[in-house]
Amino acid sequence: MGLIKAIDIAASGMAAQRARVNVISMNLANANTTRTASGGPYRRKTVVFETSAIPESFEEAMKNAEDGQAVYGVKVKGIVPVSGEFKKVFDPAHPDADKEGYVYLPNVNLVQEMVSLLNANRGYEANAAAVRTAKSMALRALDLFR
């Protein structure tokens, strides 16, 4: 596997983690949203990843078909709502309270979201480090030919 493929794989990981950070940020921003366009409280969302083949030239595709060695990265398959109970809080003065005075709050746990955000950030940093390493290796290889 060449250095360009390594960079492509790390770049796909960076794009996936960026999407994850965006969804987590949306969850944090809507942690107290009690009414959405669909009528109920905001429902926490999560990102689903899947493997995806890294684009390759025809020559590489033929070689990989013989060897059975395909190169895969990651991509976002979708953003899905997470099922779970809403928090029920007694607040009869709230405009979204039901007849009994209860308000349903989103199923967003701030601590869990912050941990997920740190995890996504670390994943992004790890992929960025892989890109830097591949770049450094390519520059060192060029220096050998000078």
Residue frames relative to the residue before (quaternion, step in Angstrom):
aa qw qx qy qz dx dy dz
M 1.0000 0.0000 0.0000 0.0000 0.00 0.00 0.00
G 0.3801 -0.7509 0.5031 0.1964 3.53 -0.87 0.99
L 0.6789 -0.4931 0.3614 0.4067 3.52 -1.33 0.22
I 0.6137 0.5487 -0.3537 0.4441 3.59 1.06 -0.68
K 0.6337 0.5162 -0.3294 0.4727 3.60 1.01 -0.78
A 0.6331 0.5281 -0.3314 0.4587 3.59 0.99 -0.81
I 0.6538 0.4964 -0.3079 0.4809 3.56 1.00 -0.82
D 0.6343 0.5303 -0.3296 0.4559 3.61 1.01 -0.79
I 0.6492 0.5107 -0.3151 0.4674 3.58 0.98 -0.84
A 0.6743 0.4822 -0.2948 0.4752 3.59 0.90 -0.93
A 0.6334 0.5289 -0.3341 0.4555 3.61 1.03 -0.75
S 0.6364 0.5080 -0.3430 0.4682 3.60 1.00 -0.70
G 0.6358 0.5207 -0.3201 0.4714 3.58 1.07 -0.71
M 0.6403 0.5189 -0.3217 0.4662 3.57 1.02 -0.78
A 0.6513 0.5072 -0.3185 0.4660 3.59 0.96 -0.84
A 0.6510 0.5137 -0.3167 0.4604 3.59 0.99 -0.81
Q 0.6785 0.4768 -0.2955 0.4742 3.60 0.92 -0.85
R 0.6005 0.5453 -0.3621 0.4592 3.60 1.10 -0.61
A 0.6416 0.5074 -0.3187 0.4789 3.59 1.00 -0.82
R 0.6392 0.5276 -0.3198 0.4591 3.58 1.01 -0.80
V 0.6414 0.5108 -0.3203 0.4745 3.60 0.98 -0.82
N 0.6422 0.5266 -0.3289 0.4497 3.60 0.98 -0.79
V 0.6690 0.4850 -0.3025 0.4750 3.60 0.95 -0.84
I 0.6372 0.5135 -0.3307 0.4701 3.60 0.96 -0.79
S 0.6372 0.5221 -0.3232 0.4656 3.59 1.00 -0.81
M 0.6308 0.5189 -0.3268 0.4754 3.57 1.05 -0.76
N 0.6357 0.5229 -0.3253 0.4654 3.60 1.00 -0.80
L 0.6728 0.4920 -0.2981 0.4651 3.58 0.91 -0.90
A 0.6579 0.5190 -0.3113 0.4482 3.59 0.98 -0.81
N 0.7587 0.3545 -0.1867 0.5137 3.58 1.12 -0.66
A 0.2796 0.8060 -0.4860 0.1897 3.59 1.20 0.39
N 0.7761 0.2878 -0.1685 0.5351 3.61 1.15 -0.46
T 0.4101 0.7153 -0.4694 0.3159 3.60 1.24 0.35
T 0.1630 -0.8296 0.5314 0.0539 3.56 -0.46 1.21
R 0.7822 0.2009 -0.1304 0.5751 3.60 1.22 -0.25
T 0.0977 -0.7862 0.6099 0.0210 3.55 -0.79 1.09
A 0.7230 -0.4118 0.3122 0.4585 3.57 -1.28 -0.05
S 0.6710 0.4841 -0.2999 0.4748 3.59 1.12 -0.61
G 0.6375 -0.5838 0.3007 0.4030 3.59 1.27 -0.05
G 0.7460 0.3767 -0.2289 0.4992 3.61 0.99 -0.64
P 0.6975 -0.4259 0.3347 0.4691 3.55 -1.25 -0.21
Y 0.6482 -0.5063 0.3987 0.4055 3.54 -1.29 0.37
R 0.2094 -0.7592 0.6043 0.1210 3.56 -1.03 0.81
R 0.5331 -0.6502 0.4555 0.2925 3.55 -0.86 1.08
K 0.1847 -0.7799 0.5913 0.0894 3.56 -1.08 0.80
T 0.1055 -0.7723 0.6225 0.0706 3.53 -1.26 0.47
V 0.4440 -0.6823 0.5225 0.2536 3.54 -1.28 0.48
V 0.1935 -0.7506 0.6220 0.1106 3.55 -1.06 0.84
F 0.2066 -0.7876 0.5739 0.0876 3.56 -0.81 1.08
E 0.0303 -0.7628 0.6426 0.0651 3.53 -1.33 0.33
T 0.5456 -0.5958 0.4621 0.3658 3.55 -1.21 0.41
S 0.0347 -0.7767 0.6284 0.0242 3.52 -1.18 0.59
A 0.5038 -0.6541 0.4739 0.3062 3.53 -1.00 0.82
I 0.4210 -0.6689 0.5533 0.2632 3.53 -1.08 0.79
P 0.4956 -0.6610 0.4585 0.3275 3.64 -0.79 0.91
E 0.0314 -0.8068 0.5894 -0.0255 3.54 -0.96 0.88
S 0.5906 -0.5605 0.4372 0.3821 3.53 -1.28 0.31
F 0.6755 -0.4853 0.3587 0.4238 3.57 -1.26 0.29
E 0.6387 0.5357 -0.3218 0.4489 3.58 0.98 -0.87
E 0.6724 0.4840 -0.2923 0.4777 3.58 0.92 -0.90
A 0.6280 0.5384 -0.3357 0.4507 3.59 1.02 -0.76
M 0.6599 0.4966 -0.3070 0.4730 3.59 0.98 -0.82
K 0.6535 0.5051 -0.3144 0.4680 3.58 0.95 -0.85
N 0.6760 0.4906 -0.2904 0.4668 3.59 0.93 -0.89
A 0.6118 0.5437 -0.3511 0.4548 3.59 1.11 -0.64
E 0.6520 0.5009 -0.3079 0.4787 3.59 1.07 -0.74
D 0.7406 0.4184 -0.2149 0.4798 3.57 0.91 -0.97
G 0.3506 -0.7252 0.5098 0.3020 3.58 1.13 -0.59
Q 0.5371 0.6282 -0.3812 0.4142 3.58 1.24 0.47
A 0.0332 0.7976 -0.5993 0.0602 3.59 0.12 1.21
V 0.3273 -0.7280 0.5710 0.1920 3.57 -1.19 0.61
Y 0.0888 -0.8227 0.5616 -0.0015 3.56 -0.77 1.08
G 0.1854 -0.7294 0.6472 0.1215 3.49 -1.29 0.60
V 0.4903 -0.6241 0.5042 0.3405 3.55 -1.18 -0.56
K 0.0004 -0.7774 0.6288 0.0184 3.55 -1.19 0.57
V 0.5631 -0.5877 0.4618 0.3524 3.52 -1.28 0.37
K 0.2892 -0.7572 0.5650 0.1539 3.57 -0.72 1.10
G 0.7655 -0.2733 0.1939 0.5493 3.55 1.02 -0.78
I 0.3506 -0.6732 0.6021 0.2476 3.51 -1.38 0.19
V 0.0364 -0.8355 0.5464 -0.0462 3.55 -0.49 1.22
P 0.4796 -0.6423 0.5037 0.3221 3.59 -1.11 0.61
V 0.3715 -0.7171 0.5523 0.2067 3.54 -1.15 0.73
S 0.3623 -0.7253 0.5385 0.2296 3.55 -0.78 1.00
G 0.3227 0.7256 -0.5623 0.2306 3.53 -1.18 0.52
E 0.6135 -0.5674 0.4145 0.3604 3.49 -1.29 0.37
F 0.3903 -0.6656 0.5795 0.2621 3.52 -1.19 0.64
K 0.5000 -0.6193 0.5021 0.3382 3.55 -1.20 0.54
K 0.2186 -0.7740 0.5858 0.0997 3.55 -0.92 0.97
V 0.0056 -0.8086 0.5847 -0.0650 3.58 -0.58 1.21
F 0.3766 -0.7168 0.5403 0.2288 3.58 -0.95 0.88
D 0.2641 0.7285 -0.5854 0.2384 3.56 -0.57 1.25
P 0.1465 -0.8465 0.5054 0.0814 3.60 0.29 1.24
A 0.6370 0.5385 -0.3391 0.4351 3.63 1.16 -0.40
H 0.5319 0.6357 -0.4072 0.3837 3.61 1.22 -0.29
P 0.5163 -0.6732 0.4270 0.3129 3.62 -0.89 0.84
D 0.7153 0.4210 -0.2578 0.4946 3.62 1.16 -0.44
A 0.3766 0.7311 -0.4904 0.2885 3.60 1.22 0.31
D 0.4472 -0.6717 0.5165 0.2864 3.55 -1.13 0.69
K 0.7694 -0.3726 0.2510 0.4542 3.60 -1.29 -0.10
E 0.6986 0.4546 -0.2591 0.4879 3.58 1.14 -0.62
G 0.5821 -0.6168 0.3549 0.3935 3.60 1.29 -0.01
Y 0.5526 0.6135 -0.3977 0.4001 3.60 1.22 0.21
V 0.2061 -0.7437 0.6266 0.1085 3.53 -1.16 0.80
Y 0.2702 -0.7513 0.5810 0.1581 3.56 -0.97 0.87
L 0.1907 -0.7901 0.5790 0.0637 3.53 -0.72 1.18
P 0.6507 -0.5424 0.3588 0.3920 3.61 -1.15 0.53
N 0.4949 -0.6543 0.4914 0.2924 3.54 -1.28 0.48
V 0.3683 0.7197 -0.4886 0.3282 3.57 1.03 0.87
N 0.1648 -0.7602 0.6242 0.0719 3.55 -0.82 1.07
L 0.4071 -0.7579 0.4522 0.2350 3.59 -0.39 1.21
V 0.6481 0.5130 -0.3285 0.4570 3.60 0.96 -0.81
Q 0.6546 0.5089 -0.3083 0.4664 3.57 0.92 -0.89
E 0.6605 0.5068 -0.3091 0.4597 3.58 0.95 -0.82
M 0.6516 0.5066 -0.3208 0.4646 3.60 0.99 -0.77
V 0.6322 0.5093 -0.3311 0.4810 3.60 1.03 -0.74
S 0.6463 0.5088 -0.3130 0.4748 3.59 0.99 -0.82
L 0.6327 0.5328 -0.3230 0.4600 3.57 1.05 -0.77
L 0.6494 0.4973 -0.3130 0.4827 3.59 0.97 -0.81
N 0.6348 0.5333 -0.3179 0.4600 3.57 1.01 -0.85
A 0.6698 0.4860 -0.2954 0.4773 3.60 0.90 -0.90
N 0.6342 0.5306 -0.3242 0.4594 3.56 1.02 -0.78
R 0.6586 0.4974 -0.3027 0.4766 3.59 0.97 -0.83
G 0.6321 0.5244 -0.3290 0.4660 3.58 1.04 -0.74
Y 0.6392 0.5157 -0.3158 0.4752 3.55 1.01 -0.82
E 0.6647 0.5073 -0.2986 0.4600 3.58 0.93 -0.92
A 0.6379 0.5253 -0.3300 0.4564 3.60 1.01 -0.77
N 0.6662 0.4836 -0.3006 0.4815 3.58 0.97 -0.81
A 0.6248 0.5216 -0.3351 0.4747 3.60 1.06 -0.71
A 0.6342 0.5180 -0.3269 0.4718 3.60 1.03 -0.74
A 0.6258 0.5258 -0.3382 0.4665 3.60 1.05 -0.70
V 0.6339 0.5120 -0.3267 0.4788 3.59 1.03 -0.77
R 0.6545 0.5085 -0.3145 0.4628 3.61 0.92 -0.87
T 0.6512 0.5172 -0.3124 0.4592 3.58 0.98 -0.84
A 0.6564 0.4980 -0.3120 0.4731 3.59 0.93 -0.87
K 0.6376 0.5158 -0.3239 0.4717 3.58 1.01 -0.78
S 0.6502 0.5162 -0.3089 0.4641 3.57 0.94 -0.87
M 0.6483 0.5125 -0.3171 0.4652 3.58 0.98 -0.83
A 0.6466 0.5114 -0.3208 0.4664 3.60 0.96 -0.81
L 0.6641 0.4958 -0.3107 0.4655 3.61 0.95 -0.82
R 0.6385 0.5159 -0.3257 0.4692 3.59 1.03 -0.75
A 0.6334 0.5241 -0.3293 0.4644 3.58 1.04 -0.75
L 0.6430 0.5066 -0.3208 0.4764 3.58 1.04 -0.73
D 0.6310 0.5380 -0.3316 0.4500 3.58 1.04 -0.73
L 0.6057 0.5703 -0.3553 0.4263 3.60 1.09 -0.62
F 0.6962 0.4742 -0.2693 0.4669 3.56 1.10 -0.68
R 0.5782 0.5900 -0.3848 0.4118 3.62 1.20 -0.08
